[in-house]
Amino acid sequence: MNALSVREAAVALHSTTKWVYDLLYAGRLPGAVKSGRIWRIPREAIRERTARAKGPRRGGRRGRALDRLESRRGRVRRAR
């Protein structure tokens, strides 16, 4: 499973980590798994979420956010 951390998901969704945690605890990101203290979120769940948020008329940056994240994945700082 190619998964993202909470911080990486927040960057891809253009939101805060708190909002991503709220989505996780509400069960709105399908396939997300909590292992110990760490959440792993499948890329497909983020793609589905951005596709729904984009809608039929909106264009722009939300659809490309995950692609940009993949290109700079090594540069994203991890919370300690």
HELIX and SHEET records of a PDB file:
HELIX    1   1 VAL A    6  LEU A   13  1                                   8    
HELIX    2   2 THR A   17  ALA A   26  1                                  10    
HELIX    3   3 ARG A   43  LYS A   54  1                                  12    
HELIX    4   4 ARG A   61  SER A   71  1                                  11    
HELIX    5   5 ARG A   73  ARG A   75  5                                   3    
SHEET    1   A 3 ALA A   3  LEU A   4  0                                        
SHEET    2   A 3 ILE A  38  PRO A  42 -1                                        
SHEET    3   A 3 VAL A  33  SER A  35 -1                                        
END                                                                             
